[in-house]
Amino acid sequence: MEDTLTSLSTWGYLALAFFSFGGSLVVVAAAGVLSFMGEMNLMVSLLIAIVFNYSGDMMLFYMGKYHRNEIKSYFEKHKRKVALSTLILRKYGVWAIFIQKFIYGVKTLVPISMALSRYDFKKFGFYNIFASIFFVLVIMLSAFYAGGTIQALFESFKAYPWVPFVVVFSLLGAIWYGMEHLTRKK
């Protein structure tokens, strides 16, 4: 455990930057818990996560806006997700930028869908600043303030090592079922 913490505190900021660029909710939460434990600095973690989360969405928007022909082939198998992200965009407008950060499977498609629909680049960048700040603050600070509970939960997993697998597979199954159910044609 000590080796893992030393490794995480050494490589944690780099991992946080890399995975925040892709919009990872789990790594942002992990940085919050590590900040609670004193292994990472909370303010530095917040800054890194906000900057790289913002940069990742801006890159996706740029790719959708200026390299549309090159990326179309990658989304042939994800037509339902693209349709769902377009519906979210039409229904919620600017709020879609905020909502998409919290939905796995859609978070990469909304910026691209917005770009393909010829949404203004500067306007997206402006709203994305606030969406990135909101996303990182909510996830990281929630994990930071729940750090003691999360740490106690992981300590209890030592006694019952099979419980995390059951919980993870149950959550993944529920999310998969929910997304399949919500995106079905009615």
Secondary structure, DSSP 4 states (H G I P E B T S, - for coil): -HHHHHHHHHHHHHHHHHHHHTT-HHHHHHHHHHHHTTSS-HHHHHHHHHHHHHHHHHHHHHHHHH-HHHHGGGGGGGHHHHHHHHHHHHHHTTHHHHHGGGSTTTTTHHHHHHHHTT--HHHHHHHHHHHHHHHHHHHHHHHHHTHHHHHHHHHHTTT-TTHHHHHHHHHHHHHHHHHHHHTS--
